[in-house]
Amino acid sequence: MWLADRWEDFAVLDSSDGMKLERWGDVILERPDPQVIWKQPQLGKSEWARAGAVYHRSNKGGGKWEIRGNVPERWTVSYRELTFHIKMMGFKHTGLFPEQAVNWDFMAEQMKASGRKDLKILNLFAYTGGATVAAAAAGAEEVVHVDSSKGMVAWAKENIAASGLADKKVRFIVDDVMKFVAREIRRGRKYDGIIMDPPSYGRGPNGEVWKLEDEIYGLLEQCMQILSDNPLFFLVNSYTTGFSPSVVSNMMALTISKKFGGTTVAEEIGLPIGTTGLVLPCGATARWVGGSQEKG
């Protein structure tokens, strides 16, 4: 498993009975997590009571936040030189998936090790731009950020500015990913690295329906046509239940590796839980690297 264990501004403090206790900077939150099926908290009730807000799921779907303390409407957390805006959203989210830091590090290491100054990076299903910010900070000549939500794209712009990267060349695009990639093929545009973190189910800005199991393989085939002649990396992350690391790896082996060679490695990603030695699993990532790159 690849662990995102280099955080200072974030930590999973404890977990039990479907809930996790987290620290986001100075703010403590309690949120549901379906992976937490054990029922043995390591911290006492007084520690769990420190949560400034708790998200309660509804039996009818969704849920709501219960504010118990002085929680700001919005605040920031930093990961190394990167800074992100955080706020409590619907469906328990905060605008950032901290486990993705392990993929930001991988991507930055590949870019810096290449020594290339001409790298063009594409971030699909880009959300609030964690990978976009990381790629810009790592020295990409251009980053293209694509998401179907206008609000998420606006948030990503704020994160770029908060990280002091407003002068970097980043193109922010509100669009359906499949339609965008098809247009890039027609335009003949090429990218040296592609990142995607597709949802299990979603809709584009004009109501386009996305179902991961129906669309992901075709999207990988399409993306091969917009990779440069000497691509650096291709990264696919999945939170979809049932999509094991091997499933994602097999898809990439039959598409990206078949055409470009190189190596595909896939693992679970996760977060350490306090000082217990336990790990919270947080999805699966497959990483393809070109033949001349490191295989880590």
N, C-alpha and C positions, 0 to 999 in steps of 0.2 A: 504494500500500500504506500502511496505517496502522501506524506503528511505535510500539511500547512502548519508548521511548528515554529515559524520565525516571527510571529506576530508579537507586538508589544501593546498595541492599542485594542486588541481583542483577545478574549479567552472564553472557552467553555469551562465554566467553574464546576458544574456538576450536572448530573442527569439522572432521571428516575421516572418511571411510570408515565411514559409518553411525553415528558417535558424536559427541557434543557434550560439551565441557568447560565446566562452569558453576560460578559462585561464588554460593552462597546465604549471604549474610552473610559469616562467616569460614570457611565450610565449602566445600570444592571437591568436586564430584561429577562423575563421567563416566557419561553415560546414552546409550542408543541413541536415534536419531532417523531414521525412514525417509526423510526428506527429504534427508538428508546423503549424497548419492551421489558427491560429489567426494572425491578422495583426495590433497589437498595441504594438510596442516596448516601453519598459520602459526607456531605455537610449537614449540619443540624437545621432545624426549622428556623432558627434566628437568622441564619445565613440566607436561606431562601426568601425570608421575609424582607430582605434588603432590596428585592426587585422593585424598581420604580414603576414598572408596568408589566402586566401579565396578559397574554393573548389567550382568550377562551374560545375554543371551537364550538360551533353550533351543530346540533344534531340535524338541522335542516340544511347544512352547508355553510361555508364561510365562518364568520365569528366576529369578535370585537375585542378591542383593547380595554382593559381595566387599568386606569391610571391610579397608582397608589402613592406616588411620590412626586417630587419636583422634576419632571422629565421635560427637557426642552422640546420645542416643536421640531427643531432640526439642529444637528450638531455635526462635527467632523471627527473622523478617525484617520490615522495615517499608517501606511505600511511602507517602511523605508522612506523613500523620497516621494511617495505617492500619497495624495490626500483625497478623501471621499466624503461627500455629504451623506448623512444618515438621517432617516426619519421613519417613524412607525407608520406602516402602510396597511391596507386591507390584506386579508389572507396571510397574516402574520409576518409579512416581509418587512425588510428595513432598507432595501435598495442596494444591498451588497451581499455577495456570497463569499464569506472569508476563506472558505476552503480553496477557492480559485487562486489564491496567492501562490500555491504550489505550481500552478500552470503559468502564472505571470513570471515567476522566477525562471522556469524552464525556457519560456519564450525569450526573455531578456538575455539569458545565458547563450542561447543559440545565436541571437543577433549579434551580440558583442564578440563571440568567438569567431564569427564569420569574417569580421573586419570590413564588412561591406557598408558603404555609405549610401547605396542606391536602393535600399530595400523598400518595397511597397507591400503593405500588410492590409489584409481585408478581415474585418471582424463582422461576422454574420450573426443575427439574433443577438445584437450587441448590448441590449439592456441599458444599464446606466454607465457602461463604458469602462469597467475594470480593466479588461484586456486592452482596450483602446488607449487608456492612460499609460499602461505599462509599456505598450509598443512605442508610443510617442516618446516616453522617457528613455527607452533603450536606444533611441537614435534612428528610428525609421525615417526615411525620406518623406514618406506619405503614409497615412493611415486612413482607411475608408471604413466608416462606422455605419452599419445598416440595421435598422430596427423598424418594426411596423408601428410603434407607438410614438407619437409626437412628444408626449410627456417624458418618456424615457430618454429620447434623444436630447431634449432640452436639459435634462438632469446630467447627461453625459457631458454636455458642453460646460456645465458648472463644475464638474469634476476635473475636466481638463484645465480650466482656469484656476481652480483651487490648488492644483498641483504645480502651478507656475509654468504651464506648457501652452499658454494661449498663442504663443508665436509659432508653434509647430504646425505643419501642414496636415490638418485633419479635415476630411470631408464627412459631414454628418448628413445622412440620407434617411428620410422616412419613406419606407417602401416595403412591399412584400418581397421576401428574400428570393423566392423562386423567380419572380419577374425581373428582379434586379440582376441576378446572375445571367439570365437569358439575354438581357440587354447588353451586359458586359461582353458576352460571347460575340454578339453582333458587332460591337464596337471594337473588338480586338484588344481589349485591355487585359493586362496580365499582372499577376501578383506573385510575390516571392514567398509569402506566408499567408495561410488562411486559418482563422480560428472560428469555430462555430459551437454554440451551446443551445441547440434547438429544444423547444418545449415539446412535451408529449402531445399537446393539442393547443391550437391557437388559431387566430384569425388575423389576416392582413388588414391594412388600412381601408380597403374597399370590400371587406367581408370574405376575402379568400380563406378557405379552410385549409389548415395544416394538421395532418395526423402523422406523427413521427414514423410509425411502422410502414405507412404507405408511401412516404415521400423521401425519406432520408437517403436511400440507396441511389435514387435518381438524382438527388441533389449532389451527392458525391461524384457521380459520373459527369454531371454538368460542370462542377468545379474543376475537374481535371483540365477542362478546356480553357480556363482562365489562369492556370498556373504558368509561371514563366518557364523558360528552357532550363533554368538552373534553380529550382525552388529550394527553399531552406527548410521549411517545416509545414506541417498540416496537423491541426489539433481539433479533435472532436470530443466534446464533453456531453454526457447524458445523465439526467436524473431519473429517467424513465424506469420504473420497476420492471424487471424482466430483461432489460438490456444489460447483460453482464459485460465486463471488460472484453471477454472473448468475442461476443457478438459484434461490438464496435470494431475490434481489431480485425475480425474476418472481413468486414465490409471494406475497410481501408486496404487490406491486403489484396482484395480482388479489384480494387480500383486504383488508388494512388500508387501502391507499391508495384503493381503489375505494369504500370506505364513508366514509372520513374525509377524503379529500383529502390534503394535505400532500405530503411528498417522501420517497422512499426512495433511499438511496445505499448501495452495497455495494462492498466491497473485500476483498482479502486483509489479514490482520493478520500482523505479524511482529516479530522481535527482531533488533537489530543484533548482529553477530558481531565482538567485539573492536574493533580499530581498522582492520580490513581494508576497510571499506566494503561488505562482504557482508551479506546479510540472510537470516535463517532464516525461511522461510514457516511459518505456524502456524495455518492454517485460513482460513475466510471468515466475515465478519460483514456483515449487512445491518441498516441503521438507518433506521427511519421516524421522522420528526419532524412534528408538527402544523404547520399552515399559518402560525402566528404565531411559530414557533420558528426558531432558526438552522439552517442546512442543512449544518453542518460535520460 
